[in-house]
Amino acid sequence: MTVQFSPFRPPIDLSDLPNFAQAPHRPRRAVFVGRVSTKDNQNPATSIPRQVLYSSARLESNEEFAAYFWDVESGMLPPRLRGLGSQEMYKALDVPVPRDGGLQDLVEQAEQLGVTHVLAERSDRLARAMLTSLVVEHELEQLGVEVVYANEPSGGTESGRLRTRRYGQVEAEIYRTTMMEMSMGGQVQHAVNGWNHGYPPYPYIAVIDETAPRQQTGRFGEARPKKKLAPHPDPRRFDAVRELHRLRREEYLKAADIIKVLASDPDRYPIENRWTHNLVEGLIANPKLTGYQVYNRKATRTGKPGMPRRNPLSEWIWSPRITHEPVISLEEWKTAQEVTAGLKAGAAEYISLQQLRTAVDALGHTVTVVRGSGTHRLYQIGDRQVVLPAPIPDPLIQQVVDDLRTAP
């Protein structure tokens, strides 16, 4: 390491004093860090070597990289979600640069490996989100590791270097936000036009929409065809979903009880492996069963790994019209969600009220809660008012129904 002397030297020679120059605590050890967004839209076999070449310009004379850390991941992901691809996937990419891990591995191993400098082509190779790159820089700085970007000028003042770096990070953040806006806009139009996102639900298959506009072949090859949902060739799947929804709406059954009903008649309610809690609850909650195409129900990049965060219903994107054959009506789906909410909350009162409403609805009456105390509620049922305990016992529900039937 070259010792930098101050231009303002003492009036006499003090170079023979022990503390005249700061002795280096550890030898310089530089590593490379890089990133490619995706293996499909960028070629890692050419991009990563190019990044290494540009970064190596900041190595000292006769110095080589001690290790190479690079990912094939979106720059919008936080470090903890980077580098999760399998080793087999990385080997199959045939990149002529060794890989000692990804960004998260670098942060975790920097101190153990004695890293002093991390070299990258530019800041967005760490992350496009400015906060993420700042956090990584800060964590490495606490370990005495300097992050160097090859596109930054060398020499000059620290404030000038910092200004250049922050401008670059702001540009990366703006680019990230712009791309997300454009991507979201495209996905919204994709759903509005009735094209499906993701794996088709149990009663459907995804088929190519022959009426969709044909996209030109681009630099990354032919675009994936647009697909719409169509009924599964086995019509029993529609019947199975209708029944499990009915069991939730009308009989207020939990998933375990619904599974027992479906599993008891496999010829009528077919399933490839077995009915599960997640499958049943997922079908009950899936609005695509209403015939509408729906997007943005989950935020896959902001939840825990493998557990995407669920967006509020107000943020869902619905197609303006029915785009595929519905299994249930939108009103039936809504009722199922209300019952599910009651079951999850353990609301015995809510469930008994729904049972009362279902019972009197067959007689052409509605039920409205007028007011209540801690133990009882005053209900308006048709043209009469009735005081009932909360929750309402089943015999009282039947008594109310009988009274309505015999009323003049």
C-alpha positions as CSV (number, residue, x, y, z in Angstrom):
1,M,0.0,0.0,0.0
2,T,1.4,3.4,-1.0
3,V,1.6,5.9,1.9
4,Q,0.2,9.3,1.1
5,F,2.2,12.2,2.6
6,S,0.7,15.6,3.5
7,P,2.0,18.5,1.3
8,F,2.3,20.5,4.5
9,R,5.5,19.0,5.9
10,P,7.2,19.8,9.2
11,P,10.0,22.3,9.2
12,I,12.6,19.6,10.1
13,D,12.9,16.0,9.0
14,L,10.8,13.8,11.3
15,S,10.7,10.7,9.2
16,D,12.9,8.8,11.6
17,L,10.2,8.9,14.3
18,P,8.2,5.6,14.8
19,N,4.8,7.1,14.2
20,F,5.7,9.2,11.2
21,A,3.9,7.0,8.8
22,Q,0.8,4.8,9.4
23,A,1.8,1.2,8.9
24,P,-0.8,-0.8,7.0
25,H,-2.7,-3.2,9.3
26,R,-3.4,-5.7,6.5
27,P,-2.3,-6.3,2.9
28,R,-4.6,-5.0,0.2
29,R,-7.1,-7.7,-1.0
30,A,-9.5,-6.7,-3.7
31,V,-12.5,-8.7,-4.8
32,F,-14.9,-8.3,-7.8
33,V,-18.7,-7.9,-7.4
34,G,-21.1,-7.9,-10.3
35,R,-24.7,-8.6,-11.3
36,V,-26.8,-9.4,-14.4
37,S,-30.5,-8.8,-14.2
38,T,-31.7,-12.1,-15.8
39,K,-30.2,-15.0,-17.7
40,D,-32.9,-14.6,-20.4
41,N,-32.7,-10.8,-21.1
42,Q,-29.0,-10.5,-20.7
43,N,-26.2,-12.9,-21.5
44,P,-24.2,-13.5,-18.3
45,A,-21.4,-15.2,-20.3
46,T,-20.6,-11.8,-21.9
47,S,-21.8,-9.3,-19.4
48,I,-19.9,-10.6,-16.3
49,P,-16.5,-10.8,-18.1
50,R,-17.1,-7.2,-19.4
51,Q,-17.8,-6.0,-15.9
52,V,-14.6,-7.8,-14.6
53,L,-12.6,-6.1,-17.4
54,Y,-13.9,-2.6,-16.5
55,S,-13.5,-3.1,-12.8
56,S,-10.0,-4.4,-13.1
57,A,-8.9,-1.0,-14.3
58,R,-9.0,0.1,-10.7
59,L,-6.7,-2.7,-9.6
60,E,-3.1,-1.7,-8.7
61,S,-0.2,-2.7,-10.8
62,N,0.3,-6.6,-11.0
63,E,-2.8,-7.0,-8.7
64,E,-5.5,-9.6,-9.4
65,F,-8.9,-10.2,-7.9
66,A,-8.8,-12.4,-4.8
67,A,-12.4,-13.6,-5.4
68,Y,-15.4,-13.1,-7.6
69,F,-18.9,-12.5,-6.3
70,W,-21.7,-12.1,-8.8
71,D,-25.4,-12.8,-9.2
72,V,-27.9,-13.3,-11.9
73,E,-30.7,-11.5,-10.1
74,S,-32.8,-8.4,-10.4
75,G,-31.1,-5.3,-8.9
76,M,-34.4,-4.5,-7.2
77,L,-34.0,-7.4,-4.8
78,P,-32.5,-6.9,-1.3
79,P,-29.2,-8.7,-0.6
80,R,-30.9,-11.4,1.5
81,L,-32.9,-12.5,-1.6
82,R,-29.9,-12.4,-4.0
83,G,-27.9,-15.4,-5.1
84,L,-30.6,-17.9,-4.3
85,G,-30.3,-19.6,-7.6
86,S,-29.0,-23.2,-7.6
87,Q,-25.4,-24.0,-8.2
88,E,-26.5,-26.1,-11.2
89,M,-28.1,-23.0,-12.7
90,Y,-25.0,-21.0,-12.4
91,K,-22.8,-23.8,-13.9
92,A,-25.2,-24.1,-16.8
93,L,-24.7,-20.4,-17.7
94,D,-21.1,-21.3,-18.7
95,V,-19.7,-17.9,-17.6
96,P,-15.9,-17.8,-18.0
97,V,-15.5,-16.2,-14.6
98,P,-15.3,-18.1,-11.4
99,R,-18.0,-17.5,-8.8
100,D,-17.2,-17.5,-5.1
101,G,-20.8,-16.5,-4.2
102,G,-23.2,-13.6,-4.5
103,L,-23.6,-10.2,-2.9
104,Q,-25.0,-11.6,0.3
105,D,-22.0,-14.0,0.5
106,L,-19.6,-11.1,0.1
107,V,-21.2,-9.1,2.9
108,E,-21.1,-12.2,5.2
109,Q,-17.5,-13.3,4.3
110,A,-15.7,-10.0,3.7
111,E,-14.1,-9.9,7.2
112,Q,-13.2,-13.5,7.2
113,L,-11.6,-13.3,3.8
114,G,-9.6,-10.2,4.8
115,V,-11.2,-8.1,1.9
116,T,-10.0,-4.5,1.8
117,H,-11.5,-3.3,-1.5
118,V,-14.7,-4.3,-3.4
119,L,-14.5,-3.3,-7.1
120,A,-17.6,-3.1,-9.3
121,E,-18.3,-1.6,-12.8
122,R,-20.8,0.9,-11.3
123,S,-23.1,1.3,-8.3
124,D,-26.2,-0.3,-9.9
125,R,-24.2,-3.6,-10.1
126,L,-24.7,-3.8,-6.4
127,A,-28.4,-2.7,-6.5
128,R,-30.7,-0.4,-8.4
129,A,-32.4,0.7,-5.2
130,M,-30.2,3.4,-3.6
131,L,-31.0,2.4,-0.1
132,T,-29.8,-1.2,-0.7
133,S,-26.5,0.0,-2.2
134,L,-26.0,2.5,0.7
135,V,-26.7,-0.2,3.3
136,V,-24.2,-2.6,1.6
137,E,-21.6,0.2,1.4
138,H,-22.1,1.0,5.0
139,E,-21.9,-2.6,6.2
140,L,-18.6,-3.0,4.3
141,E,-17.3,0.3,5.5
142,Q,-17.8,-0.8,9.1
143,L,-15.5,-3.7,8.3
144,G,-12.8,-1.4,6.9
145,V,-13.7,-2.3,3.3
146,E,-13.7,0.3,0.6
147,V,-16.2,0.1,-2.3
148,V,-14.8,1.3,-5.6
149,Y,-16.8,1.8,-8.8
150,A,-14.9,1.9,-12.0
151,N,-17.0,4.6,-13.6
152,E,-16.1,7.1,-10.9
153,P,-13.1,9.4,-11.4
154,S,-10.0,8.7,-9.4
155,G,-8.1,11.4,-7.5
156,G,-9.6,14.8,-6.6
157,T,-11.5,15.6,-3.5
158,E,-13.6,13.2,-1.4
159,S,-16.6,15.5,-1.8
160,G,-16.3,15.4,-5.6
161,R,-16.1,11.6,-5.6
162,L,-19.1,11.3,-3.3
163,R,-21.1,13.7,-5.4
164,T,-20.4,11.6,-8.5
165,R,-21.3,8.4,-6.6
166,R,-24.6,9.7,-5.2
167,Y,-25.6,11.1,-8.6
168,G,-25.1,7.7,-10.1
169,Q,-27.1,6.0,-7.4
170,V,-29.9,8.5,-7.8
171,E,-29.9,7.8,-11.6
172,A,-30.1,4.0,-10.8
173,E,-33.0,4.6,-8.4
174,I,-34.9,6.7,-11.0
175,Y,-34.2,4.1,-13.7
176,R,-35.5,1.4,-11.3
177,T,-38.7,3.4,-10.5
178,T,-39.3,4.1,-14.2
179,M,-38.9,0.5,-15.1
180,M,-41.3,-0.6,-12.4
181,E,-43.9,1.9,-13.5
182,M,-43.6,0.7,-17.1
183,S,-43.7,-2.9,-16.0
184,M,-46.7,-2.4,-13.8
185,G,-48.5,-0.5,-16.6
186,G,-47.8,-3.4,-19.0
187,Q,-49.0,-6.0,-16.4
188,V,-52.2,-4.0,-15.8
189,Q,-53.0,-3.9,-19.5
190,H,-52.2,-7.6,-19.7
191,A,-54.9,-8.3,-17.1
192,V,-57.4,-5.8,-18.4
193,N,-57.2,-7.6,-21.8
194,G,-58.0,-10.9,-20.1
195,W,-54.6,-12.5,-20.3
196,N,-53.6,-14.7,-17.5
197,H,-50.7,-14.3,-15.0
198,G,-49.2,-17.3,-13.4
199,Y,-50.3,-20.9,-13.1
200,P,-53.9,-21.5,-14.1
201,P,-56.3,-22.4,-11.1
202,Y,-57.5,-26.0,-10.7
203,P,-60.6,-25.8,-12.8
204,Y,-58.8,-24.1,-15.8
205,I,-56.1,-24.5,-18.3
206,A,-54.1,-21.7,-20.0
207,V,-54.5,-21.6,-23.8
208,I,-52.9,-19.3,-26.3
209,D,-55.1,-16.4,-27.4
210,E,-55.0,-16.6,-31.2
211,T,-56.7,-13.2,-31.4
212,A,-53.9,-11.4,-29.4
213,P,-51.6,-9.0,-31.3
214,R,-48.4,-10.7,-32.5
215,Q,-45.3,-9.2,-31.1
216,Q,-42.2,-8.8,-33.2
217,T,-39.2,-10.9,-32.4
218,G,-36.8,-8.8,-30.4
219,R,-33.2,-9.0,-29.4
220,F,-34.1,-11.6,-26.8
221,G,-36.0,-13.8,-29.1
222,E,-39.7,-14.3,-29.7
223,A,-42.0,-12.9,-27.0
224,R,-44.1,-15.4,-24.9
225,P,-47.6,-15.8,-26.4
226,K,-50.6,-14.3,-24.6
227,K,-52.7,-16.9,-22.8
228,K,-56.3,-16.9,-21.5
229,L,-58.0,-19.3,-19.1
230,A,-60.3,-22.0,-20.5
231,P,-62.2,-24.7,-18.7
232,H,-60.2,-27.8,-17.9
233,P,-61.0,-30.8,-20.1
234,D,-62.4,-32.6,-17.1
235,P,-65.7,-30.9,-16.3
236,R,-65.8,-32.5,-12.8
237,R,-63.3,-29.9,-11.7
238,F,-65.9,-27.1,-12.2
239,D,-68.3,-29.2,-10.1
240,A,-65.7,-29.7,-7.4
241,V,-65.0,-26.0,-7.0
242,R,-68.7,-25.1,-7.0
243,E,-69.2,-27.6,-4.2
244,L,-66.3,-26.5,-2.1
245,H,-67.5,-22.9,-2.4
246,R,-71.0,-23.9,-1.5
247,L,-69.8,-25.8,1.6
248,R,-68.0,-22.6,2.7
249,R,-70.8,-20.2,1.9
250,E,-73.9,-22.1,3.0
251,E,-72.6,-24.6,5.6
252,Y,-69.7,-22.5,6.9
253,L,-67.3,-25.4,6.8
254,K,-63.6,-25.0,7.5
255,A,-61.0,-26.3,5.1
256,A,-60.5,-29.6,7.0
257,D,-64.2,-30.4,6.8
258,I,-64.4,-29.4,3.2
259,I,-61.4,-31.7,2.4
260,K,-63.2,-34.6,4.1
261,V,-66.3,-34.1,1.9
262,L,-64.2,-33.8,-1.3
263,A,-61.9,-36.8,-0.4
264,S,-64.9,-39.0,0.3
265,D,-65.9,-39.0,-3.3
266,P,-62.8,-39.0,-5.5
267,D,-64.7,-40.0,-8.6
268,R,-66.9,-36.9,-8.3
269,Y,-64.2,-34.5,-7.1
270,P,-60.9,-35.6,-8.8
271,I,-57.5,-34.4,-7.7
272,E,-54.1,-35.4,-8.9
273,N,-52.5,-36.0,-5.5
274,R,-54.7,-35.0,-2.6
275,W,-56.8,-32.1,-1.4
276,T,-54.9,-29.8,0.9
277,H,-55.7,-26.8,3.1
278,N,-53.8,-24.4,0.9
279,L,-55.5,-25.6,-2.2
280,V,-59.0,-25.4,-0.8
281,E,-58.4,-21.9,0.8
282,G,-56.6,-20.7,-2.3
283,L,-59.6,-21.7,-4.5
284,I,-62.1,-20.1,-2.1
285,A,-60.1,-16.9,-2.2
286,N,-59.3,-16.9,-5.9
287,P,-61.4,-14.2,-7.7
288,K,-60.5,-15.6,-11.1
289,L,-63.2,-18.2,-10.5
290,T,-65.7,-15.4,-11.2
291,G,-64.6,-15.1,-14.8
292,Y,-62.8,-11.9,-14.3
293,Q,-59.0,-11.6,-14.8
294,V,-57.4,-10.2,-11.6
295,Y,-53.8,-9.0,-11.1
296,N,-51.7,-7.6,-8.2
297,R,-53.2,-9.8,-5.5
298,K,-49.7,-10.5,-4.1
299,A,-46.5,-8.5,-3.8
300,T,-44.0,-11.3,-4.5
301,R,-40.9,-9.1,-3.9
302,T,-41.8,-7.6,-0.6
303,G,-42.9,-10.5,1.5
304,K,-40.8,-13.1,3.2
305,P,-39.0,-15.7,1.0
306,G,-41.6,-18.1,-0.3
307,M,-44.4,-16.1,1.4
308,P,-45.4,-13.1,-0.7
309,R,-47.2,-10.2,1.0
310,R,-50.9,-10.0,0.2
311,N,-52.0,-6.7,-1.2
312,P,-55.3,-5.2,0.0
313,L,-58.2,-5.8,-2.2
314,S,-58.4,-2.1,-3.1
315,E,-55.1,-2.5,-5.0
316,W,-56.2,-5.4,-7.1
317,I,-56.5,-4.9,-10.9
318,W,-59.8,-6.4,-12.3
319,S,-60.6,-6.8,-16.0
320,P,-63.6,-4.5,-16.9
321,R,-65.6,-7.5,-18.1
322,I,-65.7,-11.3,-17.8
323,T,-62.9,-12.8,-19.8
324,H,-63.3,-16.6,-19.3
325,E,-66.0,-19.0,-18.3
326,P,-66.9,-18.4,-14.6
327,V,-67.2,-21.2,-12.1
328,I,-69.2,-19.1,-9.6
329,S,-70.8,-15.6,-9.6
330,L,-69.0,-12.6,-8.2
331,E,-71.7,-12.3,-5.5
332,E,-71.1,-16.0,-4.5
333,W,-67.4,-15.3,-4.3
334,K,-67.9,-12.2,-2.1
335,T,-70.2,-14.2,0.3
336,A,-67.5,-16.8,0.6
337,Q,-64.9,-14.2,1.6
338,E,-67.3,-12.8,4.2
339,V,-67.8,-16.3,5.7
340,T,-64.0,-16.9,5.6
341,A,-63.3,-13.7,7.5
342,G,-65.8,-14.8,10.1
343,L,-64.2,-18.2,10.5
344,K,-60.7,-16.8,10.7
345,A,-61.8,-14.4,13.4
346,G,-63.6,-17.1,15.3
347,A,-66.7,-15.0,15.2
348,A,-69.5,-17.3,16.4
349,E,-71.9,-14.4,16.4
350,Y,-71.1,-13.5,12.8
351,I,-71.6,-17.1,11.7
352,S,-74.9,-17.5,13.5
353,L,-76.1,-14.2,11.9
354,Q,-75.1,-15.5,8.5
355,Q,-77.0,-18.7,9.2
356,L,-80.1,-16.7,10.2
357,R,-79.8,-14.5,7.0
358,T,-79.6,-17.6,4.8
359,A,-82.6,-19.2,6.5
360,V,-84.9,-16.2,6.2
361,D,-83.7,-15.3,2.8
362,A,-85.5,-18.3,1.4
363,L,-88.7,-16.8,2.8
364,G,-88.0,-13.5,1.0
365,H,-86.9,-11.5,4.1
366,T,-83.7,-9.7,5.0
367,V,-82.0,-9.3,8.4
368,T,-80.6,-6.0,9.7
369,V,-79.0,-5.3,13.1
370,V,-80.8,-2.4,14.7
371,R,-78.8,-2.1,18.0
372,G,-77.4,-4.4,20.6
373,S,-76.1,-4.8,24.2
374,G,-73.3,-7.0,25.5
375,T,-75.3,-10.2,25.2
376,H,-78.3,-9.5,22.9
377,R,-79.1,-7.8,19.6
378,L,-82.3,-6.3,18.2
379,Y,-82.8,-7.4,14.6
380,Q,-85.2,-6.1,11.9
381,I,-86.5,-9.1,10.1
382,G,-89.0,-8.2,7.4
383,D,-91.6,-6.0,9.0
384,R,-91.0,-7.2,12.6
385,Q,-88.3,-6.7,15.2
386,V,-86.9,-9.5,17.2
387,V,-84.5,-9.6,20.2
388,L,-82.1,-12.6,20.1
389,P,-79.0,-13.6,22.1
390,A,-75.6,-13.2,20.5
391,P,-74.5,-15.7,19.1
392,I,-77.9,-17.0,18.1
393,P,-78.5,-20.7,19.1
394,D,-79.6,-23.0,16.2
395,P,-83.0,-23.8,17.9
396,L,-83.8,-20.0,18.0
397,I,-83.0,-19.6,14.3
398,Q,-85.4,-22.4,13.5
399,Q,-88.0,-20.9,15.7
400,V,-87.7,-17.6,13.9
401,V,-88.1,-19.3,10.6
402,D,-91.2,-21.2,11.8
403,D,-92.8,-18.0,13.1
404,L,-92.2,-16.3,9.8
405,R,-93.8,-19.2,7.9
406,T,-96.9,-19.2,10.1
407,A,-97.3,-15.4,10.2
408,P,-100.4,-14.1,8.5
